[in-house]
């Protein structure tokens, strides 16, 4: 009798969520060691790191989501954001923060960005396997 065929079960999809609360153009600048001269190199802005992490998750077959809040809502108008949406990455923003920054909420929604709240942020954290925060 031939052994039964083994049909591997697919692994459940994992979910990476990222919070982006820093403004476009804002860069992380580490403190230099006391022995270093005062001039040193700045790291890439947070969006480049965030986009790379989200794209890596999607490439691995995982779900990925981005939540924009505080000054991070300004990325809603950044030309680097639409490609993430086109790649299937869920993007939401805090509508209260967006209003405070003077953003056109209907324009953001027309691009596929969910107009959310801190409740959506909390659900994203709860439903994610991994959560990265850029603040």
N, C-alpha and C positions, 0 to 999 in steps of 0.2 A: 504494500500500500504506500503510495506516495505521500510525503509529508504535506500537511496543509500549507497553502500559500500564506506567507506572512505579509500582511498589509500594514505598513507602518502608519501610525496615526500622526497627523500633522501636529506640530507643536502649536499651542495656542499663541495667538499674536500678542506680543507685548506692546506696551504703550509708553512712549517717552513724552513727557510734557516739559515745556520750558516757560519760565516766567522771564520776561524782558521788561525791566523798569528803568533802564538808563536811556538817555536821549541819543538820537543820531549824532554822530561826531564826538560823543563823550567817550573817552578812552580810559582804560585802566592804566594807571601809571604807578608801578611799584616804587616803594621807597628804596633808594640805593643803599647798599652797605656803607657804613661810615668810611671805609677805605676807598670807595669809588669817587671819582670826580662828580660834580653836581649834574653834568649832562649825561643822559642815558636815553636809550631807545624806548619809545612807547609801544605797547602791544597793539594789535589790530583792534578795531572797534568791536563792541560786543556783538553786533549783528553778524559779522563774519563768522564768529565762533558759534553762535546760535544756529545759523543756517547750516553750517557744516555738521553739527550734531544732529539736527533734524533730518537732513538728507541722508546721513549715515544710517539712521534708524529706518527710514523708508527703504533704503537699499538692502537692508537686512531683512526686509519683509515685515517690519513692525509698523504700528501706527505711531503717528507723531502729531503733536499739537503745540501751539504757541499761544500764550496769553500775554497781551500787552497791557501794562498799567503804568501809572504815574507818567513820567516823561517818555516812557517807552511807547505810549500811544502815538507819538509822532511818527513812528515807523509805518503807521497806516498809510501815509502818503509817500513813503520811500519807494523808489522804483525797484529796489531789490526784493520787495515783498511779493508782488504778483507771481513771480516764478515759483515761490514756495507754495502758494495757493494752487497753481497749475499742476504741481507735483503731488497734490493730494494731501498736503499738510493742513490740518484744521487750524484756523487762526481766529482768535476772539480778542476783544479788547474791553476794558472797563469803560462803559459809556459815560459814567460820571467824570472820570479823569479826562476822557476825550472832550467832553463839553467844556471842562475847565481850561483845556488847552486851546479851545476855539476851533476844533476840528469839525468838518462837515460830516456828520454821522451818516447821512443818507449816501454820500459818496463812498464812504468806507463800506457800508452794507452792500452797495451795488457792485463792489469788487469781490464780494464773497466773505467779507469779514463779519463774524458774529458780533453783534452789539450786546455785550454781556455785562455782568456785575461781579462783585466779589463773591457772590454765591456760585457763579459759574467757575470762578477761580478755585474755590474750595472743592467743588465737585471734580475739577480737573486733577487736583492734588490727590483726592481720594481714589480716583479711578486709574491713576497712573502707576506703572511698575517702577518707574524712575522719574525723578523730578529735579530739574536743574533751575537754579535761580540766579539771574543776572541783575543785581541791584546796586 
